[in-house]
Amino acid sequence: MLFIGTPDKGIIRIDISDFVSVEDENINDAFLISPNPANDYITISQNSGFNKFFQNDEILIYNMFGELVLNVGKSLDPTVRVEITTLSKGMYVVNVGNRTSKFVKL
């Protein structure tokens, strides 16, 4: 709930849900990254209940500056092992379609 003061209508009440899309499922829980933090590799595993999204979407890894550092591509498997030895230490964002998750490279 949000209250806004206006010069002509006084105080009005607005539901935040009118401006923000609220979904029943958390799409960011569609996959898990392990181990996290990681040194040499990560395993990206699809959670049950999210059917075969790896088949349709590229797996992309971005650094914290938003730069694409690794394009893993598409996979038919619900679990993908990705070598990260070439990445610098830091935090990274994994993007699969419209789903995201983070991991730390040690």
Buried (B, 14 or more C-beta within 10 A) or exposed (E): EEEEEEEEEEEEEEEEEEEEEEEEEEBEEBBBBEEEEBEEEBBBBBEEEBEEBBEEBEBBBBBEEEEEBBEBEEBEEBEBEBEBEEBEEEEBBBBBBEBBBEBBBE
